[in-house]
């Protein structure tokens, strides 16, 4: 069945904007989530504070932070290199 009225037709420009907004939201949410995990481990649990931590815990924390940052950047790069298909 063909769309008959303007309210039934889909505007590709608006759907493209929505998909772009979803990309932005997903990127920001995952970035803030990554930061919250690292702040919790580093500051709240004291893994990153030299006075409260041991060298092994600090090495674990900073290695974890760098590896997960690389994974986050790789995921964001994969999300943003894809074209939006409307």
C-alpha positions, 0 to 999 in steps of 0.5 A: 500500500502506497503512502497517501498523505504527507503525514504517512511519508517518511522524511529521510532528512529527519531520520538521518538527524535522529540516527546521527543523534543516536551516534552522538548519544551512544558515544557520550554515554559510553565515554562517561561510563568509562570515566565513571568506572576509572574514577571509581577504581582510581579515586574511590578505591584508591588504586591511582593514589600513591599514598593509598596504593601499592605499586602492583595495584597502580600498575594494574589500574593504569594498564586497565585504564589504557587498555580500556581507553584503546578499546573505547576509541576503537569502538567509537572509530568503528561506529563513526566510520559507518555511513548512515543508511536511511 
